[in-house]
Amino acid sequence: MEITGVNLAKHYEVTGQTVQNWIKAGCPSEGGGKGRPRIFDTVTVHNWLIEREIGNRVVTKNGEFYDRQEEEARLKHHQANLEQIKEAEKIGELIPLSDAVSEFGELVANARAKLLSISKDAPSSYKDKLDESIREALDELSKSASSVQE
């Protein structure tokens, strides 16, 4: 059955833009131009769509299929993300993990030193309880620092 592009869009329940994209991708048709409608043979178009879909499928070594266009889009997405990360690093929005771990270690060491000096100036009646609380806090800091370094 031969139909126009508008009817082809209705037949496949797609937009006119999709039909235009198909034409650009090589969808077989006749006529068109100079005020004449482009004519499509539905059987030929259907076979072209099937071949196009098969061409987009790739079989892996273990027999699984994947869609080449989807994988290319996914790759482009990840490449764009990588470029954003590089740009963020370049302008100083991101720092290397090793630098962050080092800075965190320094922060913990400074906090530890300050906490240990607190009980020196405390009245003796509070000293034992304060030392116990400081040791608990230091243990928690130590655990946090260890988990960050892993």
Beta strands, then each sheet from edge to edge (+ up, - down):
strand 1: 2-4
strand 2: 30-33
strand 3: 36-41
strand 4: 57-59
strand 5: 65-67
sheet 1: 1+ 3- 2+
sheet 2: 4+ 5-
end
